[in-house]
Amino acid sequence: MQIAEVGNLIEFQDGLQGIVEKVYENSVIVNLTYMENFDDLGMEEKTVVNHKRYRIIEKNDQ
């Protein structure tokens, strides 16, 4: 299992995508406002995702 880092783009739960803002031992906090259709989804701006439930789409190359 690969653990995301701050700034990585991840995908989870039926195609939702977001930018990792904080990494914890078992999960990450993700900012969902990255998605173009965010306003149409009616969701909160941030959510918590378990490390087992996402895949890294793009790594942040800082």
C-alpha positions in Angstrom: 0.0 0.0 0.0 1.4 3.3 -1.1 0.7 6.3 1.3 0.0 9.7 -0.2 1.9 12.8 0.7 0.7 16.4 1.1 -0.1 17.8 -2.4 -0.7 14.5 -4.1 -3.9 14.1 -6.2 -5.8 11.0 -5.2 -9.0 9.2 -6.4 -11.4 7.4 -4.2 -15.1 6.3 -3.9 -16.5 6.1 -7.4 -14.2 8.6 -9.1 -14.0 11.5 -6.6 -10.7 13.3 -6.7 -9.0 15.7 -4.4 -5.7 17.1 -3.2 -4.2 15.7 0.1 -3.8 18.4 2.7 -2.8 16.4 5.8 -1.5 12.9 6.3 -2.3 10.9 9.5 -1.3 7.4 10.6 -4.4 5.7 9.0 -5.9 8.3 6.8 -5.6 11.6 4.8 -7.6 14.8 4.7 -8.5 15.7 1.2 -9.7 19.0 -0.4 -12.4 18.2 -2.9 -12.7 21.7 -4.4 -10.1 20.5 -7.1 -12.9 18.8 -9.0 -14.5 20.9 -11.8 -18.0 19.7 -10.8 -17.5 20.2 -7.1 -20.3 22.8 -6.8 -22.8 20.4 -8.5 -22.0 17.6 -6.0 -23.3 19.4 -2.9 -20.5 18.0 -0.7 -18.3 19.5 2.1 -15.0 21.0 0.9 -12.9 18.4 2.8 -13.2 14.8 3.8 -11.2 12.0 5.5 -10.1 9.0 3.5 -8.5 5.8 4.8 -5.2 4.8 3.2 -6.8 1.6 2.0 -9.5 3.4 0.1 -7.7 5.6 -2.4 -5.1 5.5 -5.2 -2.6 8.1 -6.0 -3.2 9.8 -9.4 -0.4 12.3 -9.4 2.4 12.9 -7.1 3.5 16.4 -6.0 7.1 17.0 -7.3 8.3 19.6 -4.8 
